[in-house]
Amino acid sequence: MPATDLCHPKELRPLSVEEYAAIQTFPKSHIVCGRLDDQYRQIGNAVPCLFGEAIARHLIAFDQGIAETVNIGTKMSRYMGTDHESWRESISQLGRQMALYD
């Protein structure tokens, strides 16, 4: 598809909707409806299912007081300054800035 320019690694064709859905960790039984371009858009705009589940589990644990922070031991982003420590420092700086307005 033009938005991603991804193609099949062995065949001369774009990835199918089903292949994109598998990459996004949708179950094989999941059905995507609509026109073909709508199906690609729905899968492309979706949060990967397993990522959504991990977020939900963390939020539930946090709400129950079980988890305050999580260190998954892996890089969460390819961008600089997005690791846990950089994120904490950014939040601390924001808090200090907000305190100036109190």
C-alpha positions as CSV (number, residue, x, y, z in Angstrom):
1,M,0.0,0.0,0.0
2,P,1.3,3.5,-0.8
3,A,1.1,4.6,2.9
4,T,3.7,2.0,4.0
5,D,5.4,0.8,0.8
6,L,5.8,-2.6,2.5
7,C,5.9,-5.6,0.2
8,H,6.1,-9.3,0.7
9,P,9.6,-10.4,1.5
10,K,9.7,-13.3,-1.1
11,E,7.0,-12.5,-3.6
12,L,6.5,-9.5,-5.9
13,R,3.4,-8.2,-4.3
14,P,2.2,-6.0,-1.4
15,L,1.3,-7.6,1.9
16,S,-2.3,-8.7,2.2
17,V,-4.8,-7.4,4.8
18,E,-4.4,-10.7,6.6
19,E,-0.6,-10.4,6.7
20,Y,-0.8,-6.9,8.0
21,A,-3.4,-8.1,10.6
22,A,-0.9,-10.8,11.7
23,I,1.9,-8.3,12.1
24,Q,-0.5,-6.2,14.3
25,T,-1.1,-9.4,16.3
26,F,-4.8,-9.7,15.5
27,P,-6.2,-13.2,15.9
28,K,-6.6,-15.3,12.7
29,S,-10.3,-15.3,13.3
30,H,-10.6,-11.5,13.2
31,I,-12.6,-10.2,10.2
32,V,-12.0,-6.8,8.8
33,C,-15.0,-5.3,6.9
34,G,-15.3,-2.7,4.2
35,R,-13.7,-1.8,0.9
36,L,-10.1,-3.1,0.5
37,D,-8.5,0.4,1.1
38,D,-10.7,0.7,4.3
39,Q,-9.5,-2.6,5.5
40,Y,-5.9,-1.6,5.1
41,R,-6.6,1.7,6.9
42,Q,-8.3,0.0,9.8
43,I,-5.4,-2.4,10.3
44,G,-2.9,0.3,9.8
45,N,-4.5,2.6,12.3
46,A,-5.0,-0.1,15.0
47,V,-3.0,-0.4,18.1
48,P,-1.4,-3.9,18.0
49,C,-3.5,-6.2,20.0
50,L,-0.7,-7.6,22.2
51,F,0.5,-4.0,22.9
52,G,-3.0,-3.0,23.9
53,E,-3.2,-6.0,26.2
54,A,0.1,-5.1,27.8
55,I,-1.1,-1.6,28.4
56,A,-4.3,-2.8,29.9
57,R,-2.5,-5.2,32.3
58,H,-0.2,-2.5,33.5
59,L,-3.1,0.0,34.1
60,I,-5.0,-2.7,36.0
61,A,-1.9,-3.5,38.1
62,F,-1.2,0.2,38.7
63,D,-4.8,0.8,39.7
64,Q,-4.5,-2.1,42.2
65,G,-1.3,-0.6,43.6
66,I,0.7,-3.6,42.4
67,A,2.8,-1.8,39.8
68,E,4.2,1.7,40.1
69,T,6.8,1.5,37.3
70,V,7.7,-1.2,34.8
71,N,11.1,-1.7,33.4
72,I,10.7,-4.1,30.5
73,G,14.5,-4.2,30.0
74,T,14.3,-3.3,26.3
75,K,14.3,-0.2,24.2
76,M,10.8,1.1,23.8
77,S,11.6,3.4,20.9
78,R,14.2,4.0,18.2
79,Y,14.2,7.7,19.1
80,M,16.7,9.2,21.5
81,G,15.4,10.4,24.9
82,T,12.5,8.0,25.0
83,D,13.9,5.6,27.6
84,H,12.5,5.3,31.1
85,E,15.0,7.7,32.7
86,S,14.7,10.4,30.1
87,W,10.9,10.1,30.4
88,R,11.1,10.5,34.2
89,E,13.4,13.5,33.8
90,S,11.0,15.1,31.3
91,I,8.0,14.6,33.7
92,S,10.1,16.0,36.6
93,Q,11.0,19.1,34.6
94,L,7.3,19.6,33.6
95,G,6.3,19.3,37.3
96,R,8.9,22.0,38.3
97,Q,7.6,24.3,35.5
98,M,4.1,23.8,36.6
99,A,5.0,24.6,40.2
100,L,6.2,28.0,39.0
101,Y,2.6,28.8,38.0
102,D,1.0,27.8,41.4
